[in-house]
Amino acid sequence: GQISGVIKQVSNLSDTIAISLDEQNSTTNEISRYVHESAKGSEEISRNIAGVAEAAQNTALGANGSLKSAQALAKMSTDLRALVNALNGN
């Protein structure tokens, strides 16, 4: 009678709890997988940013070298003009 009904209810509740725990475990595993994948994506983004920063630094160094070369060329041009003027008696 009544005792077997209570036992059946406890059994049903126990089954429901077991199913809920299994679903919670699956959800936790899924969240863990997403967090892991996000971390991997963040690492890749960090590497890409570092690569862009390095490329920008190399570009700046190249531009600085080009500027120095242009300044040297301008000085040589001025010196050459002065030499030509001196040779022409100007």
For each residue, the residues with C-beta under 8 A, 3 or more apart:
1: 4 5
2: 5 6
3: 6 7
4: 1 7 8
5: 1 2 8 9
6: 2 3 9 10
7: 3 4 10 11
8: 4 5 11 12
9: 5 6 12 13
10: 6 7 13 14
11: 7 8 14 15
12: 8 9 15 16
13: 9 10 16 17
14: 10 11 17 18
15: 11 12 18 19
16: 12 13 19 20
17: 13 14 20 21
18: 14 15 21 22
19: 15 16 22 23
20: 16 17 23 24
21: 17 18 24 25
22: 18 19 25 26
23: 19 20 26 27
24: 20 21 27 28
25: 21 22 28 29
26: 22 23 29 30
27: 23 24 30 31
28: 24 25 31 32
29: 25 26 32 33
30: 26 27 33 34
31: 27 28 34 35
32: 28 29 35 36
33: 29 30 36 37
34: 30 31 37 38
35: 31 32 38 39
36: 32 33 39 40
37: 33 34 40 41
38: 34 35 41 42
39: 35 36 42 43
40: 36 37 43 44
41: 37 38 44 45
42: 38 39 45 46
43: 39 40 46 47
44: 40 41 47 48
45: 41 42 48 49
46: 42 43 49 50
47: 43 44 50 51
48: 44 45 51 52
49: 45 46 52 53
50: 46 47 53 54
51: 47 48 54 55
52: 48 49 55 56
53: 49 50 56 57
54: 50 51 57 58
55: 51 52 58 59
56: 52 53 59 60
57: 53 54 60 61
58: 54 55 61 62
59: 55 56 62 63
60: 56 57 63 64
61: 57 58 64 65
62: 58 59 65 66
63: 59 60 66 67
64: 60 61 67 68
65: 61 62 68 69
66: 62 63 69 70
67: 63 64 70 71
68: 64 65 71 72
69: 65 66 72 73
70: 66 67 73 74
71: 67 68 74 75
72: 68 69 75 76
73: 69 70 76 77
74: 70 71 77 78
75: 71 72 78 79
76: 72 73 79 80
77: 73 74 80 81
78: 74 75 81 82
79: 75 76 82 83
80: 76 77 83 84
81: 77 78 84 85
82: 78 79 85 86
83: 79 80 86 87
84: 80 81 87 88
85: 81 82 88 90
86: 82 83 89 90
87: 83 84
88: 84 85
89: 86
90: 85 86
